[in-house]
Amino acid sequence: MAALVWVMVGIALWHFTIFLPDHFWSGIVGAFLGAVFGALLFGLVIHGFNVPGNDDVSILSALEAVPGTAIGLGVVYWLGLRQERDEQQHQYA
């Protein structure tokens, strides 16, 4: 059940990427994937790659996904900027 919470928080925070310049790798779909996988992976790492069950889910489970989402979005944004820079260098070369 906690995995569902992590993914839903990742999707909820992904909606705020419309306020950022679109430099994400693969655009808004890449941002979506970065947010979801970042939240899920971070939650799994915190819990030792075990998914807590129904009895162990609390409001803290939702907060655990926030750093993972930010890291996932940051990585995808960095990859997008790097890809754009490489394309510009090849264009002018």
C-alpha positions in Angstrom: 0.0 0.0 0.0 2.9 2.4 0.7 4.1 2.0 -2.9 0.7 3.3 -4.1 1.1 6.3 -1.8 4.7 7.0 -3.0 3.6 6.9 -6.7 0.5 9.1 -6.1 2.6 11.7 -4.3 5.1 11.6 -7.2 2.3 12.2 -9.7 0.9 15.0 -7.5 4.2 16.8 -7.4 4.8 16.2 -11.1 1.9 18.5 -11.8 4.0 21.4 -10.6 6.5 20.9 -13.4 4.3 23.1 -15.6 5.9 26.1 -13.8 9.4 25.1 -14.9 11.0 25.6 -18.3 10.6 22.5 -20.4 14.1 21.2 -20.4 13.2 17.7 -19.2 14.6 14.7 -21.0 11.7 13.6 -23.3 9.6 16.5 -22.2 6.7 16.2 -19.9 6.6 12.4 -20.2 10.2 12.2 -19.1 9.3 14.4 -16.1 6.5 12.1 -15.3 8.7 9.1 -15.4 11.4 10.8 -13.3 8.9 11.8 -10.6 7.2 8.4 -10.4 10.4 6.3 -10.5 12.2 8.7 -8.2 9.5 8.5 -5.6 9.1 4.7 -5.8 12.9 4.1 -5.7 13.5 6.4 -2.8 10.7 4.9 -0.8 12.1 1.4 -1.4 15.6 2.5 -0.4 14.3 4.0 2.9 12.5 0.8 3.8 15.3 -1.6 2.7 13.6 -2.6 -0.5 10.5 -3.9 1.4 7.1 -2.3 0.8 5.2 -1.6 4.0 1.7 -3.1 4.3 -1.6 -1.5 5.1 -0.9 -1.4 8.9 2.4 0.5 8.5 1.1 3.3 6.2 0.7 6.7 7.7 1.0 10.4 6.7 4.7 10.0 7.0 4.6 7.6 4.0 3.5 10.4 1.8 6.3 12.7 3.0 8.8 10.0 2.3 8.1 10.3 -1.4 8.9 14.1 -1.6 12.7 13.9 -1.7 12.7 11.0 -4.1 10.4 12.9 -6.5 12.7 16.0 -6.3 15.7 13.8 -7.0 14.1 12.0 -9.9 12.9 15.3 -11.4 16.3 16.8 -10.9 18.1 14.0 -12.7 15.7 14.0 -15.7 16.0 17.8 -15.9 19.8 17.6 -15.9 19.7 14.9 -18.6 17.5 17.2 -20.7 19.8 20.2 -20.3 22.8 18.0 -21.2 21.0 16.7 -24.3 20.1 20.2 -25.5 23.6 21.4 -25.0 25.0 18.5 -27.0 22.5 19.2 -29.8 23.5 22.9 -29.9 27.2 22.0 -30.1 26.6 19.6 -33.0 24.5 22.2 -34.7 27.2 24.8 -34.7 30.1 22.5 -35.4 
